[in-house]
Amino acid sequence: MNPIQFPAFLKPGDRVGVLAPASIVKYDDVIPGIRLFTEQWRLEVVEGKTLRTSFNQFSASDEDRLADMQHMLDDPSIKAIIAARGGYGCSRIVDDLRFDKFVQNPKWIVGFSDLTAFLARTFQLGYASIHAPMAKTITCAGAEIAAESLRQMLFGELPGYEVPAHRLNRAGQATAQVVGGNLCLLAHMIGSETETNTDGKILFIEDINEYLYNLDRMMIQLKRSGKLAKLAGLVVGQFTDMKDNNSPTFGKDSYEIIAEHVTEYDYPVCYDFPVGHVGDNRAMGVGMGATFKVSEQAVELRFLSNSTAV
């Protein structure tokens, strides 16, 4: 198990940074999220420059996005960094980020999708982070439960989830660290400095807008690189807006593709978990310990405190 440390949990009045480290975002789209943080959660928001700039499809040039993120990492008064949105761009700058001041004053990094690259880097350094809704998505339709789960995790009330069973689930239980995020990013990072060690871990995956054959290819990449063989458990989240060839079709849906590639293993697996590019995108503590129980009736995932041995 990787030794893991938790940044300090938030309290009312703390400063949090909000920035766009990847794709361009419309400032108006993040105003409701910022209001949630300030008016309901009683936090002080420090806005990054990238919330109001653009550079082709990105929120800013690589250099400017790097500088915005580096400023947030270095500022000891900022207790959490919450992305405005994902999209594409984090892997272009992740290797150039410096974490020397971050380790002196650790802070929560929050986001999902393309932010998986940052969460993986933070995990490598030995710090927990949070895969969760971002400023643009936290107030969208159906996000109320997910928003509350992020608030709980940031303020030290580690959540537990219970969801219905799925026909493809495989029963079992495990207690281990949780890692994962966007499947495309996890496959993309294999062989790089931000590759995630999945041995003995509870891995969670999700994705959006991919062809089914490409999902199959990404699962094969995880399998060939040994990322599926020694898991403690697998949490399969939402695979939304997936695409198929017109004719002939791939012949399987997303969950059937994933099930095929883990059928030879015996660890617990659940499907249709509320994490991903959907309103109900529950907060997942990357690097945190959790208990994971899959039965014929339900699925339970409960995060453990920092002092709990895994």
Long-range contacts (C-beta under 8 A, 24 or more apart in sequence): 1-176, 1-177, 1-200, 1-310, 2-123, 2-124, 2-126, 2-177, 2-197, 2-287, 3-126, 4-123, 4-126, 4-127, 4-128, 4-177, 4-287, 4-288, 4-289, 4-306, 5-106, 5-126, 5-127, 5-128, 5-306, 6-127, 6-128, 6-288, 6-306, 7-79, 7-80, 7-106, 7-107, 7-108, 7-127, 7-128, 8-79, 8-106, 9-154, 9-155, 9-156, 10-41, 10-43, 10-79, 10-80, 10-108, 10-154, 10-155, 10-156, 11-155, 12-41, 12-42, 12-43, 13-42, 13-43, 13-44, 14-43, 14-44, 14-79, 14-80, 15-43, 15-44, 15-45, 15-46, 15-77, 15-78, 15-79, 16-43, 16-44, 16-45, 16-46, 16-78, 16-79, 16-80, 16-81, 16-82, 17-45, 17-46, 17-47, 17-48, 17-72, 17-75, 17-78, 17-80, 17-81, 17-82, 18-45, 18-46, 18-47, 18-48, 18-51, 18-81, 18-82, 18-83, 18-84, 18-135, 19-47, 19-48, 19-49, 19-50, 19-51, 19-68, 19-69, 19-72, 19-81, 19-83, 19-84, 20-48, 20-50, 20-51, 20-59, 20-60, 20-65, 20-83, 20-84, 20-85, 21-50, 21-59, 21-65, 21-68, 21-69, 21-83, 21-89, 21-90, 21-93, 21-115, 21-118, 22-58, 22-59, 22-65, 22-83, 22-85, 22-86, 22-87, 22-88, 22-89, 22-90, 22-114, 22-115, 23-57, 23-58, 23-59, 23-85, 23-86, 23-87, 23-88, 23-89, 23-114, 24-54, 24-55, 24-57, 24-58, 24-59, 24-87, 25-50, 25-51, 25-59, 25-84, 25-85, 25-136, 27-51, 27-52, 29-84, 29-85, 29-136, 30-84, 30-85, 30-135, 30-136, 32-139, 33-84, 33-134, 33-135, 33-136, 33-137, 33-138, 33-139, 34-135, 36-138, 36-139, 36-147, 37-82, 37-135, 41-151, 46-72, 46-75, 46-78, 48-72, 48-84, 50-84, 51-84, 57-87, 57-88, 58-88, 58-89, 59-84, 59-89, 62-89, 62-92, 62-93, 65-89, 65-93, 66-93, 66-96, 66-97, 69-93, 69-97, 70-97, 70-98, 73-97, 73-98, 73-99, 73-101, 73-102, 73-107, 74-98, 74-101, 74-102, 76-101, 76-104, 76-105, 78-107, 79-107, 79-108, 80-107, 80-108, 80-109, 80-110, 80-154, 81-107, 81-108, 81-109, 81-110, 82-110, 82-111, 82-134, 82-135, 83-110, 83-111, 83-115, 83-134, 83-135, 84-134, 84-135, 84-136, 85-113, 85-134, 85-135, 85-136, 85-137, 86-111, 86-112, 86-113, 86-114, 86-115, 86-134, 86-182, 87-113, 87-114, 88-114, 89-114, 90-114, 90-115, 90-116, 90-117, 90-118, 91-117, 91-185, 91-188, 91-189, 91-194, 94-118, 94-121, 94-194, 95-192, 95-193, 95-194, 97-121, 99-125, 102-127, 103-127, 108-154, 110-134, 110-150, 110-154, 112-181, 112-182, 112-206, 112-275, 112-276, 112-277, 112-281, 113-181, 113-182, 113-185, 113-208, 113-277, 114-182, 114-185, 115-181, 116-180, 116-181, 116-182, 116-185, 116-186, 116-189, 117-185, 117-189, 117-194, 119-181, 119-286, 120-179, 120-181, 120-185, 120-186, 120-189, 120-194, 120-195, 120-196, 120-286, 121-193, 121-194, 122-286, 122-287, 123-179, 123-196, 123-286, 123-287, 124-193, 124-194, 126-287, 127-287, 128-285, 128-286, 128-287, 128-288, 128-306, 129-285, 129-286, 129-287, 130-154, 130-283, 130-284, 130-285, 130-286, 131-180, 131-181, 131-204, 131-275, 131-283, 131-284, 131-285, 131-286, 132-281, 132-282, 132-283, 132-284, 133-281, 133-283, 137-279, 137-281, 140-279, 141-279, 142-278, 142-279, 142-280, 143-279, 143-280, 143-281, 145-274, 145-280, 145-282, 146-274, 146-279, 146-280, 146-281, 146-282, 146-283, 149-282, 149-283, 150-283, 152-283, 153-283, 153-285, 153-303, 158-285, 158-288, 158-302, 158-303, 158-304, 158-305, 159-282, 159-283, 159-302, 159-303, 160-300, 160-301, 160-302, 160-303, 161-273, 161-274, 161-282, 161-299, 161-300, 161-301, 161-302, 162-298, 162-299, 162-300, 163-270, 163-272, 163-273, 163-274, 163-298, 163-299, 164-272, 164-298, 164-299, 165-270, 165-294, 165-295, 165-296, 165-297, 165-298, 165-299, 166-255, 166-270, 166-271, 166-272, 166-299, 168-255, 168-256, 168-259, 168-269, 168-271, 169-268, 169-269, 169-270, 169-271, 169-294, 169-296, 169-299, 170-262, 170-266, 170-267, 170-268, 170-269, 170-294, 171-268, 171-294, 171-295, 171-296, 172-233, 172-266, 172-267, 172-268, 172-293, 172-294, 173-268, 173-291, 173-292, 173-293, 173-294, 174-202, 174-232, 174-233, 174-267, 174-268, 174-291, 174-292, 175-232, 175-289, 175-290, 175-291, 175-292, 175-304, 175-310, 176-200, 176-201, 176-202, 176-232, 176-233, 176-289, 176-290, 176-292, 176-310, 177-201, 177-202, 177-287, 177-288, 177-289, 177-290, 177-310, 178-202, 178-203, 178-204, 178-235, 178-284, 178-285, 178-286, 178-287, 178-288, 178-289, 178-290, 178-303, 179-203, 179-204, 179-286, 179-287, 180-204, 180-205, 180-235, 180-284, 180-286, 181-205, 181-206, 181-286, 182-206, 182-207, 183-207, 183-215, 183-218, 183-219, 183-222, 184-210, 184-218, 186-218, 186-222, 186-227, 187-218, 187-221, 187-222, 190-221, 190-222, 190-225, 190-227, 191-225, 196-227, 198-227, 198-228, 198-230, 198-231, 199-230, 199-231, 200-230, 200-231, 200-232, 201-231, 201-232, 202-231, 202-232, 202-233, 202-234, 202-235, 202-290, 202-292, 202-301, 203-227, 203-228, 203-231, 203-233, 203-234, 203-235, 204-234, 204-235, 204-236, 204-237, 204-273, 204-275, 204-284, 205-234, 205-235, 205-236, 205-237, 205-258, 206-236, 206-237, 206-238, 206-239, 206-275, 206-276, 206-277, 207-239, 207-240, 207-242, 207-276, 207-277, 208-238, 208-239, 208-240, 208-241, 208-242, 208-276, 208-277, 209-240, 209-241, 209-242, 209-243, 210-239, 210-242, 210-243, 211-242, 211-243, 211-244, 211-245, 211-250, 212-242, 212-243, 212-244, 212-245, 212-249, 212-250, 212-252, 212-253, 212-254, 212-257, 213-245, 213-250, 215-239, 215-242, 215-254, 215-257, 215-258, 216-250, 216-257, 216-261, 219-257, 219-258, 219-261, 220-261, 222-261, 223-261, 228-261, 228-262, 228-265, 229-265, 231-265, 231-267, 232-267, 232-292, 233-267, 233-268, 233-269, 233-292, 233-294, 234-262, 234-267, 234-268, 234-269, 234-270, 235-269, 235-270, 235-273, 235-275, 235-292, 235-301, 236-269, 236-270, 236-271, 236-272, 236-273, 237-273, 237-274, 237-275, 237-276, 238-272, 238-273, 238-274, 238-275, 238-276, 238-277, 238-278, 238-281, 239-276, 240-276, 240-277, 240-278, 241-277, 268-292, 268-293, 268-294, 269-294, 270-294, 270-299, 273-299, 273-301
